[in-house]
Amino acid sequence: MTDHRDLNHDLDVFATDPLAGAGLPLWLPAGSVIRDELERLARDLAHADGCVEVHTPVLGKRALFEQSGHWAKFEDDMFPSMRLGEEEVVLRPANCPHHALVYAARNHSYRELPIRLHELAPMFRAERSGVLSGLTRVRQISLDDTHVFCRPDQAGDEAERGLRAALEAQRILGLPVHHVRLSLRDDSDAWLGSPEQWEATQEALRAAAGNVLAARDLQLVEAAGEAAFYGPKLDLQVLDARGHEETIATVQVDFNQPERFDLTYHGEDGGRHRVVMIHRGTVGSLERVTAAVLERYDGRVPLWLAPEQVAVLPVSAEQDDSARGLVDALRAEGVRVELACDESLSSRIRECRRRRVSILAVVGAREAADEAAQVTDVAAGFRDVVPVRQLVERVVEARDHRRQLVDWA
């Protein structure tokens, strides 16, 4: 497995520059396509799961993060506060305090819960220079973030729902999950919430994972002391190119925010009751996921993610009109396609392979006469002459269904 930083030399996914700053990668056009497709996947999964979109600012008053507990717990990992008149503002290290404010903006009845708030938003961590690494350790993290506000009796089902969504995202991406980790508290006093809360919630997560993993060949590994300070969590663990274990997505129960922000709902009995908050990362950090898919596929990502999905290569100028017709037909369907007609055919093919273009469609005299193309799909191990109409249909079908391979049968 090749490191994504080495693959980037051929693929031009991201760049770094001292003027931008360490740990703040610049997404180049090819990388922006991958990022946009991951964002679309995250939104599609969120909407299918009943989530609603919100947008919140990347800045917050220092008082917000003091109230949430992040300032006391993570001050060393946060960027310094900035003075604006009489106020101090901070780049947020997490999105959850803002989502707590969104929930608190109006009253809620037990009948409308659960409420699932989704936002694809940046957050900031003041990582030390020595740990920064390509896209896997950065200072601005673009997170697919959902926060669920539910009744206590709904928490187990919501955790199960979140785990299923995260596993579905990894299935679509083709990222093999090594195991699911149940991250628990240990015997120290570093945890918020009562031992009874922890015990009940840890058991609920254990049961939720059991229900989901029973039909999958995945192991649940329990890890004491790996929980977030505010609650236990289920982490999807993958291995990177160096064999290091990374968390790609997570489902976390939070005892902290509902207490600190007094988040409640009106119960059936007419009284106010404390809501349960669940953090869900389905696709995960866009930076880390991009690195993972590049390494998983050695740069040749599935067609739906590929910055360049099809390259059409006329053998000579005599086939230019036929090649342009194929390009136009693909572009009409929203396919990312280029007409490669400069230099020799062999040079063009080598360049397309270097950039990991998904499908090469060569149009010679015979193909032009037959309204077809000589198709090479390296990922699918396919090379044959395909009619233009069938070529367009197969590419669009694979893209729309987010298939890892095009079905040429």
Helices and strands as residue ranges (DSSP letters): H 4-11, E 14-15, E 26-27, H 29-48, E 52-53, E 59-61, H 62-68, H 70-74, G 75-77, E 82-84, E 87-91, H 96-104, G 110-112, E 115-124, G 129-131, E 140-150, G 152-154, H 155-173, E 179-184, H 195-213, E 220-224, E 233-239, E 245-254, H 256-260, E 264-266, E 272-274, E 276-281, H 286-296, E 310-314, G 317-319, H 320-332, E 337-339, H 345-354, E 359-363, H 365-370, E 372-377, E 382-387, H 388-400
